[in-house]
């Protein structure tokens, strides 16, 4: 069931200072909408600056899809306040437009309404747009407008030094990378707890379901709402953001060299399916190339090992150079009950869970076992709140009640919480544990249950619009707390100047730039 982590927890309790200095960052996506709920078709706001070069506010797949990025920080409250300041400024900068508060889009009747993100005329900017053109042609634009929250996390060097005796990041990069792969394998085995607790997409607007066969499984209400009664996170299901073409890649998370090898292979092996699309048709690029992955970032996973690359460096080459620097958790739905899409409680839980994942034993996993772990994820995603739901153990060799496994996990998490709270009289981490542990016996407390209840009354469209309007008024009226208008003006000016320099300094045609980039 739950691996025996007692020795590691005993060790952690004796080294209670080594978790000081956890580094965190958040990326939150949201669609810009008009007051009637339809997708905004206006360009990225000039008041904010250049989406290509702005460090805090950019776009993701679509021109209307804002992405907020916090700098890395060790203080949770600072990070959340910074994120809220970004939302406050953006809320004013987008005029009468609002930010859609749910992961699943609603008022997108036609894919032609979705304008791909535009980054200017530089080769780098055009590369980013053509990549998105490829995503649209490969998987459909509708799927790409689903929004999520990504959480970036790294353990302090003191942890690795005490746990494995490494001297520094450079000398210890192999050991640290192995430690992060341990974390990732445990995340695959037990990370279904995240959509159980925090999944917030149990429903969607009926217009979003293109596949009529899949639509039959849904209960449709008169208000245009489609839902599954026990679903937690349809965003993570094959109705939401998944990538069937990648199922055969066989990428594993056991060793850095084999992980990178698998990633590189996928960006160099041609896909019969994608070759049929063509690369450049009638002078227009339909995708960057016809490989299984256009670029490494196309690899879809609920968690990724990361390192900040140097200029011009591929993500995989950055990993080989310096080892894993941090991990990116990608399984979080946008929390509709927060104006900024995520709460302190969620962050503290993920801290606890990731630390537990780094401590617990994690045997290596073949690609077949990795696929097997998805059975539990899919159970929780599609029917996580179903009474008596069981979780498969040991690649489904037997099953245990989800509530039983959840309570067992939280016994360990409470011990991690007490270590993190050792200088905190308010015991923030312990209180989070105690509140969330209740959800295994009271699933009506989960985010998905609360979301479904609200949507059942109002419908997805009205619920989203009510919240979008409320958050628009709230955020627009709040003063900035950490940043100033001057900070945003400076970033606007600098980002526009950086984009202009990129456009002026290009010496290659885009065709030659792309050829060099793809062969490099």
N, C-alpha and C positions, 0 to 999 in steps of 0.2 A: 504494500500500500504506500505509505509515506516512508522514504528511506530513513534509516537511523542516523540522526544528525546530533545525537547527544554529546559525543566527544568534541565535535566542532563547536557546539554551543557552550560546553564547559570551557573550552579554550577561549572563545570570544568573551565570556564573562570575566575571565582573568585579564584580558587585554582590552578593557572597555574604552580606552582612549583612541583606539586605532581607526574608529569610524568617523572621527572628526575630520571634516574637510571633504565630504562627499560632494562631487561636482554635478550640477544639474543644468538642464536647459529644456525649454519647451518650444515646440512648433505647432501652431494652431491654424487650421484651414477653415475658411468660411466663404460662402458665395455672397456677392453683392446682389441685392434684389431691390426692385421698385416698390413703392407703397402698396401696389396691388398684388405683390408677391411674385411677379414675373422676373425673369433673370435680367439684370442690368446689361446693357450692350455698350455702355460708355467705356472709354479707355481707362486704364489705370490712372488714378487721380494725379494730375500734374502737381497738385499742392503737396503730395507726398514725395514725389521725385521720380527716379528711374527704377523700375522693377528689376532691371538687369543688375544694378550695382548697389541698391539700398541694403544696408546690413540688417535692418529690423523688419521692414515691411516690403513684401514682394508679391508675386503671383505664383500660382502653381500651374495646373493644367490649362485653365481658361483665363481669359482676360478679366473676367468678373470674379475670379477665385482668389481672394486675398490670403496671404500666408504671413503670420506674425512669428517672428523668431527672436527669442530672448538670448542675450549673451550668456555664456556659462557663468554660474555663480554657485557659491556654497550655502547661501542663505535662502531658504524657501520663501519667506515673506518678501524679501527683496525681489526675487525672481517673479513672483506673482504680481507684485505691485508694478514692476516694469512691464509685464505683459498687459496689465490693465491700462497703464498709460498709453501703450501702443493702440489699444482698442479705443481709448478715449479720444486720441488724436484722429484716428481713422474715422471714427463715427462722425466727427465734425467735418472732416475733409471730403466725405462722400456726399455732401449736400443732403438731399431728401431721400437718398438711398439708405437701405438698412442692411444688416448682416444676418443671414439665415442661421438660426440657432440649432439646427439639427444636422446630423451626419448625412441623412438621405435627402437629396433634392426633391422638390415637389413640382414646381410650376415650369418644368422643362418639357414642353409638349413636343418639340421637334429638335433633333440633333443640330439642325442648321442654325438654331438660336444660340448655340454655344460657339463663341468666338475664341479661337486658340490664343493663348498668351502671346503678346507681342513684346519684343525686346529691342526694337530698333534695327538699324541697317548694318550693324557690325557683323562680321562673320560669326563671332561668338553668340550674338543675339539671334541671328538667323538659324544657327545650329540648334539652339534651344527650342525655337518654334517648329523647325522641321522634325525634331525628336517628338514633339507633341502631335504633330501631324501623323507620325508613325503610330503613336499610341492610339490615336483616333481611328486610323484605318485598320489596326490590328485587333483592337478590343472594343471599339465603340466609344464615342465621346460621352455618352450618358454615364457609363460606369466611372469615367474619369472625374466626373463632377461630385462624386461622393467625398465628403470631407471627414477628416479625422484629426486626432491630436497625437503628436509624436513626443516621446519623453526620452531625453538623452541623459545618460547616467554613467558616472565613473567612480570607482572606489579610490580612496586616497592611497598615495604611495606607502603610507605607514601600514596599511592593511597587508600589502604584498610583502613588505619588508618583514613584518612580524610573522606572517603565515608561511612564507617560503624562503625567507632569508635573502631576498634579492637586495642588491646595493642601491641600484638606481634604475630609472626607466630604460636606459639604453642597454645595460648589461642584463637586465631582467626581462627584456621584451618577450622572449620565447616563453618563459614561465608565466608571465602575466597574460599572454595570449591564451595559453592553455587554461588558465584560470577563468578567463572570460568565456571560453568554449564550454567549460563545465557549467557555468551559469546559463548559457544559451540552451544546452541540452536539457537541463532541468526546467527551463522556461517552456520548451516544447512539451515536456511531459506533464507539467502541472499548470501552465499558464492559462488554461481554460478558466481558472478562477477569476481572471480579469474580466472577460465578457460576462461571467456569471454575476459578479458584483456590479460592474460598471457598464455593461452593454446598454445602449440607449437607443437602439434602432429595431424595436420589435415590429415595426409597421412601416409602410411607405404609401405614397400616393399610387393609386392603381395605374396611372399613366406611365409609371416608371417600369412596370413589369412588361417587357417586350415579349417574353416567351409565354405563349398561351398555355402550354402544358404546365409550366411552373405556377402560373396564375391560378390553376385549379386547386392548389393546396391551400390557398388563402381564403380567409373569411373577409368578404367585402361588405362594408357598411354603406348606408345611403349617403353619407357625407364624403364619399370618395376615398375612404380610408381602407387599406388592405392590411391585414395583420395575421400573424400566427399566434395562437393564444399563449404559448409558453416560450416564444422566441426571446432572445436577449439582444443579439447583434446581427441583424440581417446584412449589415455592411460587410461583415466578415464571411458571409455565406457565398455560395456560387451564384446567388442572385445579385450580390453586391460586388465588392472589389476583389475578384480573384483572377487568376491567370492560368487557364487550362493548358496553354501551350508550354508552360514551364514545368508541368508535372513530371516530365520525363528527364529532367536535367540531372537528377541524381546527386545534387550538391549536398554535402554533409558538413557537419560542424564538429569535427573531431580534431583536426589539425589545420594550422594556418596554411601550409603549403597545398594541401589537398582542397581546401575551401577555395583558395585563390585559383588553383588550377581549374576547378569546375566552373568558376565564374568566367575566367578567360576563355575557356573552351566554348561556353555558351555565346560569347560575343564574337566568335570566329567561325562557328559552324552554321552553314546555311540552313534555312527552314524552307521546306517545300511549300508549306502553307503561305508563308510571307513572301516567297519569291513570286507567287502568282499576282501579288499586288503591284509588282514593279517598283523600281526605286525612283527613277525620274521619268515621268510620263508626260509627253507634250510640253516639255520644258518646266514642268512643275514637280518638285520633290514630294513623293508620297510617304517616304520614310528615309532614315539615314542610310540603311542598308537592309539586306534581306536575311540577316542572321537571326538565330533564335532570340538573342537579346540585341537591340540596337546598341545600347551602352550598358555598363554594369548596373547603373541605378534602376534599370528596368526590372531587375530581379525582385520579385515580390516575396516578401517574408514578413511574418509578424514580429520579427526581431532581427537586427542586423549588427554585425561587428563593424566598427568604424574607426577611422583615423582622419584627422583634418589633412587633406592633401596639399602639397605645395603647388605653386602655379604650374599648370600644364601637366600635373601628375594624375594618373588614373587612381581611383580609389583602391584598387587591388595592389597597385605598386606602392601606394602609401602604407598599406598594411604590411607588405613584405619588408619595406624599409624600416618601419618603426614598431611593428606589432600593433595589437589592438589597443586603442587609446580610450574608447568608450563604447557603450552599446546604445542602440536606438530601439526603443520599445514602440511598436507601431499598431498595437491592438486596441487602442483607446478610441471609443466613439467620442464625438463631441457631446459634452454634458449639457443638455438643454436647460438645466436649472442653474447654470452659471453664466453670467454675461460674457465671460472670457473662455468658456468651453471646458474648464477643468477646475478642480478645487484642491485646497490644501489636503483634505482627507485622502483624495486619490493619490496625490504625490507621496504622502507619508506611507500609504499602503504599498505602493510600488517600490519605494525604498526598502521596506521590510522584506518584501517578497524577493527582490533581486539579491539582497544580502543573503537570504536563506538559500537561494539558488546557487550562489557562489560557494556556500559552505557544504551543501549536501553532496554526497557521492553521486556521480553521474557516469555510469558506464558508457562507453562509446556507442554510437548509434549508426547502423547502416541506413542507407536511403530507404530501404523497405520499412525499417522500424520508425523512421522519421515520418513516413506516410501513415504508419499505424497510429502515431500519436494524434493525427488529425481526426481520427474517429471520435475521440473525446471532445476535441474542440467543436466538431460539427454537432455532436449531441447537445452541448451547452448552447451553442449558437442558435440552433433551431428549436430546442425544447428544454432549455436549462431550468426553467421553473416548474417543470412537470412533476407532480407529486410522485415520490418514489424513484425518481430518475437515478440510474446507476452509471458509474464511471468504470471504464475498463482498466484493468491492472495487468501489467506485463504483456503488452500488446494484445489485450482483450482475452487473455487466458482465463481470467475470471473477473467478476465485477463486484464492486462495493457501492453502497448508497453514496451519492454525491455529498449529502450532508455529513456523513460519517468521515469521509476523506477530508472535507473542508474543516471540520472541527479538529481533526488530528493535525492538519497543517497549521492551524491557528494556535495550537499549543506551543509549537516551535516559534511561531512569529511573535508570540507574547514575550518569549525570552529575548529575542532580538530587540523587541521594543524597549524592554527594560534596560538593555545596554545603551541604546540610543538616548534614553531618557535619564541617564545617570546624573546629569546636571540640570535636569528640567523638573522643577517642582510641580509643574502643571501636567506632567506625564502625557504629553500630546500623542506620542506613538501608542502608548498603552490604551488610551481612550479610543483611538481609531480602531485598534484591534477588537476591543470589547464591543464597539458599535457594529462593526462589519461582521463579526462572528455570529451575531443574532440573525443575519440574513440567510444562513443555511437552514434555519428552522422557520424563518418568517420571510419567504421569498417576495412577499408583497412590499418589503422594504427596499428591494433592489431598484436600481435606476430604471431598468427595463419595465418593471411593474408600474412604477410611478409614471413613466412616460406613457405607457399603454393606457393607463387609467385616464390621464389627461386627454389623450388623443381620442379615446372612445367617446368622451363627452363632446369634444370640439371638432374632431377630424384633424388629420395631419396638417392640412393647409392652414386652417384657422388657428390651431395651436401654435404653429410656427410663426404666423403673422402677429399673434398677440404678444408672444415673447420678443420677437424682433422689434416691435414697436416699443415695448416696455424697456428693453435694453438700449435702444436708440436714445430714448429720452433720458434714461439713467446715466449712460456713459457720456452723452453730450453735455450734461449739466455738471458733471464732476470735474473739479480742478485736477490738473496734473500733480502727481506727488513726488516722483523722482526726477523725471525729465522736465524740460521747459520748452516753451514754444521755440525759443532760440536754438535748442538742441535739434529740433525737427527741421527748422529752417536751414541750419548748417548741414544736416544730413541730406536734405533735398538738394541744396546747391552742389555739394560734393558728389552726390550720386549722378546728377545730370552732367557734371563736368567729366566724371569718369567714363560715362557712356559716350560722350562726344569724343573723348580721346581715343577710345577703342575704335570708333567709327573712322576717325581721321588717320589712325596708325595702321589700318589694314593694308597690307601690300599684296596679298594674294586674292584672286577671284574666289568666290564661295566654292565653286567646283574644286579648285586646287586645295583650298583650305580643308574641305571635307575629305578629300583623298588623303591628305597628309594626316589629318586627325584620325581617320579610320585605320590607316596603316601604321600609325605610331604606337 
